[in-house]
Amino acid sequence: MAFIIEVDNIKCGGCANTIRKRLQALPGVDAVEVMIEEGKVRVEADDSRRAAVVESLLQAGYPETGSAQGVASLKAKATSFVSCAIGRMGDKG
């Protein structure tokens, strides 16, 4: 099974790298595809894992679209900036 989550703050390959690594570390996630241009993440996992995936994305600064407003949205943007930078460094290894 697979599901797609539309998320905020995906800007580049560094963001995608961070998202892939983070989600693939979750139990029950078989594969992750990040569609940067569309702002979507396709996850191959049972639907019962969706909540854990959404929470992991939020913690990394990539909340499900429409789920973070106000201060939470600003915090997510700041967190995604750091996650993006870390993802870019991971690409250089």
MODELLER restraints for C-alpha pairs under 7 A, 6 or more apart:
rsr = mdl.restraints
at = mdl.atoms
rsr.add(forms.Gaussian(group=physical.xy_distance, feature=features.Distance(at['CA:1:A'], at['CA:44:A']), mean=5.82, stdev=0.5))
rsr.add(forms.Gaussian(group=physical.xy_distance, feature=features.Distance(at['CA:1:A'], at['CA:45:A']), mean=5.64, stdev=0.5))
rsr.add(forms.Gaussian(group=physical.xy_distance, feature=features.Distance(at['CA:1:A'], at['CA:46:A']), mean=5.55, stdev=0.5))
rsr.add(forms.Gaussian(group=physical.xy_distance, feature=features.Distance(at['CA:2:A'], at['CA:42:A']), mean=6.83, stdev=0.5))
rsr.add(forms.Gaussian(group=physical.xy_distance, feature=features.Distance(at['CA:2:A'], at['CA:43:A']), mean=5.42, stdev=0.5))
rsr.add(forms.Gaussian(group=physical.xy_distance, feature=features.Distance(at['CA:2:A'], at['CA:44:A']), mean=4.18, stdev=0.5))
rsr.add(forms.Gaussian(group=physical.xy_distance, feature=features.Distance(at['CA:2:A'], at['CA:45:A']), mean=5.53, stdev=0.5))
rsr.add(forms.Gaussian(group=physical.xy_distance, feature=features.Distance(at['CA:2:A'], at['CA:46:A']), mean=6.83, stdev=0.5))
rsr.add(forms.Gaussian(group=physical.xy_distance, feature=features.Distance(at['CA:3:A'], at['CA:42:A']), mean=5.76, stdev=0.5))
rsr.add(forms.Gaussian(group=physical.xy_distance, feature=features.Distance(at['CA:3:A'], at['CA:43:A']), mean=5.49, stdev=0.5))
rsr.add(forms.Gaussian(group=physical.xy_distance, feature=features.Distance(at['CA:3:A'], at['CA:44:A']), mean=6.65, stdev=0.5))
rsr.add(forms.Gaussian(group=physical.xy_distance, feature=features.Distance(at['CA:4:A'], at['CA:40:A']), mean=6.58, stdev=0.5))
rsr.add(forms.Gaussian(group=physical.xy_distance, feature=features.Distance(at['CA:4:A'], at['CA:41:A']), mean=5.53, stdev=0.5))
rsr.add(forms.Gaussian(group=physical.xy_distance, feature=features.Distance(at['CA:4:A'], at['CA:42:A']), mean=4.34, stdev=0.5))
rsr.add(forms.Gaussian(group=physical.xy_distance, feature=features.Distance(at['CA:4:A'], at['CA:43:A']), mean=6.24, stdev=0.5))
rsr.add(forms.Gaussian(group=physical.xy_distance, feature=features.Distance(at['CA:5:A'], at['CA:40:A']), mean=5.62, stdev=0.5))
rsr.add(forms.Gaussian(group=physical.xy_distance, feature=features.Distance(at['CA:5:A'], at['CA:41:A']), mean=5.26, stdev=0.5))
rsr.add(forms.Gaussian(group=physical.xy_distance, feature=features.Distance(at['CA:5:A'], at['CA:42:A']), mean=6.51, stdev=0.5))
rsr.add(forms.Gaussian(group=physical.xy_distance, feature=features.Distance(at['CA:5:A'], at['CA:64:A']), mean=6.59, stdev=0.5))
rsr.add(forms.Gaussian(group=physical.xy_distance, feature=features.Distance(at['CA:6:A'], at['CA:39:A']), mean=5.85, stdev=0.5))
rsr.add(forms.Gaussian(group=physical.xy_distance, feature=features.Distance(at['CA:6:A'], at['CA:40:A']), mean=4.36, stdev=0.5))
rsr.add(forms.Gaussian(group=physical.xy_distance, feature=features.Distance(at['CA:6:A'], at['CA:41:A']), mean=6.40, stdev=0.5))
rsr.add(forms.Gaussian(group=physical.xy_distance, feature=features.Distance(at['CA:6:A'], at['CA:64:A']), mean=5.76, stdev=0.5))
rsr.add(forms.Gaussian(group=physical.xy_distance, feature=features.Distance(at['CA:6:A'], at['CA:65:A']), mean=5.65, stdev=0.5))
rsr.add(forms.Gaussian(group=physical.xy_distance, feature=features.Distance(at['CA:7:A'], at['CA:39:A']), mean=5.62, stdev=0.5))
rsr.add(forms.Gaussian(group=physical.xy_distance, feature=features.Distance(at['CA:7:A'], at['CA:40:A']), mean=5.78, stdev=0.5))
rsr.add(forms.Gaussian(group=physical.xy_distance, feature=features.Distance(at['CA:7:A'], at['CA:62:A']), mean=5.81, stdev=0.5))
rsr.add(forms.Gaussian(group=physical.xy_distance, feature=features.Distance(at['CA:7:A'], at['CA:63:A']), mean=5.48, stdev=0.5))
rsr.add(forms.Gaussian(group=physical.xy_distance, feature=features.Distance(at['CA:7:A'], at['CA:64:A']), mean=4.27, stdev=0.5))
rsr.add(forms.Gaussian(group=physical.xy_distance, feature=features.Distance(at['CA:7:A'], at['CA:65:A']), mean=4.68, stdev=0.5))
rsr.add(forms.Gaussian(group=physical.xy_distance, feature=features.Distance(at['CA:8:A'], at['CA:39:A']), mean=6.57, stdev=0.5))
rsr.add(forms.Gaussian(group=physical.xy_distance, feature=features.Distance(at['CA:8:A'], at['CA:62:A']), mean=5.37, stdev=0.5))
rsr.add(forms.Gaussian(group=physical.xy_distance, feature=features.Distance(at['CA:8:A'], at['CA:63:A']), mean=5.71, stdev=0.5))
rsr.add(forms.Gaussian(group=physical.xy_distance, feature=features.Distance(at['CA:8:A'], at['CA:64:A']), mean=6.33, stdev=0.5))
rsr.add(forms.Gaussian(group=physical.xy_distance, feature=features.Distance(at['CA:8:A'], at['CA:65:A']), mean=5.38, stdev=0.5))
rsr.add(forms.Gaussian(group=physical.xy_distance, feature=features.Distance(at['CA:9:A'], at['CA:62:A']), mean=5.68, stdev=0.5))
rsr.add(forms.Gaussian(group=physical.xy_distance, feature=features.Distance(at['CA:9:A'], at['CA:77:A']), mean=6.37, stdev=0.5))
rsr.add(forms.Gaussian(group=physical.xy_distance, feature=features.Distance(at['CA:9:A'], at['CA:80:A']), mean=6.52, stdev=0.5))
rsr.add(forms.Gaussian(group=physical.xy_distance, feature=features.Distance(at['CA:10:A'], at['CA:36:A']), mean=6.04, stdev=0.5))
rsr.add(forms.Gaussian(group=physical.xy_distance, feature=features.Distance(at['CA:10:A'], at['CA:39:A']), mean=5.87, stdev=0.5))
rsr.add(forms.Gaussian(group=physical.xy_distance, feature=features.Distance(at['CA:10:A'], at['CA:62:A']), mean=6.92, stdev=0.5))
rsr.add(forms.Gaussian(group=physical.xy_distance, feature=features.Distance(at['CA:11:A'], at['CA:36:A']), mean=6.61, stdev=0.5))
rsr.add(forms.Gaussian(group=physical.xy_distance, feature=features.Distance(at['CA:12:A'], at['CA:36:A']), mean=6.47, stdev=0.5))
rsr.add(forms.Gaussian(group=physical.xy_distance, feature=features.Distance(at['CA:14:A'], at['CA:84:A']), mean=4.75, stdev=0.5))
rsr.add(forms.Gaussian(group=physical.xy_distance, feature=features.Distance(at['CA:14:A'], at['CA:85:A']), mean=6.45, stdev=0.5))
rsr.add(forms.Gaussian(group=physical.xy_distance, feature=features.Distance(at['CA:14:A'], at['CA:87:A']), mean=4.14, stdev=0.5))
rsr.add(forms.Gaussian(group=physical.xy_distance, feature=features.Distance(at['CA:14:A'], at['CA:88:A']), mean=4.21, stdev=0.5))
rsr.add(forms.Gaussian(group=physical.xy_distance, feature=features.Distance(at['CA:15:A'], at['CA:83:A']), mean=6.50, stdev=0.5))
rsr.add(forms.Gaussian(group=physical.xy_distance, feature=features.Distance(at['CA:15:A'], at['CA:84:A']), mean=4.34, stdev=0.5))
rsr.add(forms.Gaussian(group=physical.xy_distance, feature=features.Distance(at['CA:15:A'], at['CA:87:A']), mean=5.92, stdev=0.5))
rsr.add(forms.Gaussian(group=physical.xy_distance, feature=features.Distance(at['CA:16:A'], at['CA:34:A']), mean=5.70, stdev=0.5))
rsr.add(forms.Gaussian(group=physical.xy_distance, feature=features.Distance(at['CA:16:A'], at['CA:36:A']), mean=6.94, stdev=0.5))
rsr.add(forms.Gaussian(group=physical.xy_distance, feature=features.Distance(at['CA:17:A'], at['CA:87:A']), mean=5.22, stdev=0.5))
rsr.add(forms.Gaussian(group=physical.xy_distance, feature=features.Distance(at['CA:18:A'], at['CA:83:A']), mean=6.26, stdev=0.5))
rsr.add(forms.Gaussian(group=physical.xy_distance, feature=features.Distance(at['CA:18:A'], at['CA:84:A']), mean=6.67, stdev=0.5))
rsr.add(forms.Gaussian(group=physical.xy_distance, feature=features.Distance(at['CA:18:A'], at['CA:87:A']), mean=4.72, stdev=0.5))
rsr.add(forms.Gaussian(group=physical.xy_distance, feature=features.Distance(at['CA:20:A'], at['CA:32:A']), mean=5.74, stdev=0.5))
rsr.add(forms.Gaussian(group=physical.xy_distance, feature=features.Distance(at['CA:23:A'], at['CA:29:A']), mean=6.92, stdev=0.5))
rsr.add(forms.Gaussian(group=physical.xy_distance, feature=features.Distance(at['CA:23:A'], at['CA:53:A']), mean=6.58, stdev=0.5))
rsr.add(forms.Gaussian(group=physical.xy_distance, feature=features.Distance(at['CA:24:A'], at['CA:30:A']), mean=6.86, stdev=0.5))
rsr.add(forms.Gaussian(group=physical.xy_distance, feature=features.Distance(at['CA:24:A'], at['CA:31:A']), mean=6.46, stdev=0.5))
rsr.add(forms.Gaussian(group=physical.xy_distance, feature=features.Distance(at['CA:24:A'], at['CA:32:A']), mean=6.66, stdev=0.5))
rsr.add(forms.Gaussian(group=physical.xy_distance, feature=features.Distance(at['CA:28:A'], at['CA:45:A']), mean=5.92, stdev=0.5))
rsr.add(forms.Gaussian(group=physical.xy_distance, feature=features.Distance(at['CA:29:A'], at['CA:44:A']), mean=5.99, stdev=0.5))
rsr.add(forms.Gaussian(group=physical.xy_distance, feature=features.Distance(at['CA:29:A'], at['CA:45:A']), mean=4.79, stdev=0.5))
rsr.add(forms.Gaussian(group=physical.xy_distance, feature=features.Distance(at['CA:30:A'], at['CA:44:A']), mean=5.33, stdev=0.5))
rsr.add(forms.Gaussian(group=physical.xy_distance, feature=features.Distance(at['CA:30:A'], at['CA:45:A']), mean=5.88, stdev=0.5))
rsr.add(forms.Gaussian(group=physical.xy_distance, feature=features.Distance(at['CA:31:A'], at['CA:43:A']), mean=5.95, stdev=0.5))
rsr.add(forms.Gaussian(group=physical.xy_distance, feature=features.Distance(at['CA:31:A'], at['CA:44:A']), mean=5.02, stdev=0.5))
rsr.add(forms.Gaussian(group=physical.xy_distance, feature=features.Distance(at['CA:32:A'], at['CA:42:A']), mean=5.76, stdev=0.5))
rsr.add(forms.Gaussian(group=physical.xy_distance, feature=features.Distance(at['CA:32:A'], at['CA:43:A']), mean=4.71, stdev=0.5))
rsr.add(forms.Gaussian(group=physical.xy_distance, feature=features.Distance(at['CA:32:A'], at['CA:44:A']), mean=6.32, stdev=0.5))
rsr.add(forms.Gaussian(group=physical.xy_distance, feature=features.Distance(at['CA:33:A'], at['CA:41:A']), mean=5.79, stdev=0.5))
rsr.add(forms.Gaussian(group=physical.xy_distance, feature=features.Distance(at['CA:33:A'], at['CA:42:A']), mean=5.04, stdev=0.5))
rsr.add(forms.Gaussian(group=physical.xy_distance, feature=features.Distance(at['CA:33:A'], at['CA:43:A']), mean=6.53, stdev=0.5))
rsr.add(forms.Gaussian(group=physical.xy_distance, feature=features.Distance(at['CA:34:A'], at['CA:40:A']), mean=6.13, stdev=0.5))
rsr.add(forms.Gaussian(group=physical.xy_distance, feature=features.Distance(at['CA:34:A'], at['CA:41:A']), mean=4.58, stdev=0.5))
rsr.add(forms.Gaussian(group=physical.xy_distance, feature=features.Distance(at['CA:34:A'], at['CA:42:A']), mean=6.37, stdev=0.5))
rsr.add(forms.Gaussian(group=physical.xy_distance, feature=features.Distance(at['CA:35:A'], at['CA:41:A']), mean=6.02, stdev=0.5))
rsr.add(forms.Gaussian(group=physical.xy_distance, feature=features.Distance(at['CA:54:A'], at['CA:64:A']), mean=6.55, stdev=0.5))
rsr.add(forms.Gaussian(group=physical.xy_distance, feature=features.Distance(at['CA:57:A'], at['CA:63:A']), mean=5.71, stdev=0.5))
rsr.add(forms.Gaussian(group=physical.xy_distance, feature=features.Distance(at['CA:58:A'], at['CA:76:A']), mean=6.99, stdev=0.5))
rsr.add(forms.Gaussian(group=physical.xy_distance, feature=features.Distance(at['CA:60:A'], at['CA:79:A']), mean=6.26, stdev=0.5))
rsr.add(forms.Gaussian(group=physical.xy_distance, feature=features.Distance(at['CA:60:A'], at['CA:80:A']), mean=6.11, stdev=0.5))
rsr.add(forms.Gaussian(group=physical.xy_distance, feature=features.Distance(at['CA:60:A'], at['CA:83:A']), mean=6.31, stdev=0.5))
rsr.add(forms.Gaussian(group=physical.xy_distance, feature=features.Distance(at['CA:61:A'], at['CA:76:A']), mean=4.10, stdev=0.5))
rsr.add(forms.Gaussian(group=physical.xy_distance, feature=features.Distance(at['CA:61:A'], at['CA:77:A']), mean=6.00, stdev=0.5))
rsr.add(forms.Gaussian(group=physical.xy_distance, feature=features.Distance(at['CA:61:A'], at['CA:79:A']), mean=4.64, stdev=0.5))
rsr.add(forms.Gaussian(group=physical.xy_distance, feature=features.Distance(at['CA:61:A'], at['CA:80:A']), mean=4.12, stdev=0.5))
rsr.add(forms.Gaussian(group=physical.xy_distance, feature=features.Distance(at['CA:62:A'], at['CA:76:A']), mean=6.41, stdev=0.5))
rsr.add(forms.Gaussian(group=physical.xy_distance, feature=features.Distance(at['CA:62:A'], at['CA:80:A']), mean=6.21, stdev=0.5))
rsr.add(forms.Gaussian(group=physical.xy_distance, feature=features.Distance(at['CA:63:A'], at['CA:76:A']), mean=6.90, stdev=0.5))
